[in-house]
Amino acid sequence: MATSTRNANSQKPKTRAQIMSRNKQSHKLGHFAELIIFSFLLVFAASVIITAQADIAEQKATIEKLEAEIVEAQQENDEYTRLLSDDDEYEYMLSAAIARGYAYPRETRYYAKSAE
């Protein structure tokens, strides 16, 4: 039993310098762990910011494309409104129907073929 008591006593620091040395080592490991954790958090935050910026740029491009489509649709709608508000609505509807292949009942349409 005396030998086990000596071994237990020999492992314990005996002087104040030894106690301070062990405390410094534990502080160094703690600071190193904190530095690693902080680095990982910093990298994670940077990746989240970069991903968010990429998503924002993509959404802005989509918005610009949709706004261009809206302007084009409004211009087309204005053109149709102008054509339908004219007194020549009947002629427009007739030409639109003929262009789509419609005809009056019992009407036969003849189209010229090129002689090649």
Summary of the structure (lengths in Angstrom):
residues: 116
radius of gyration: 42.6
end to end distance: 120.1
largest distance: 124.8
contacts: 195
relative contact order: 0.03
helix: 78%
strand: 0%
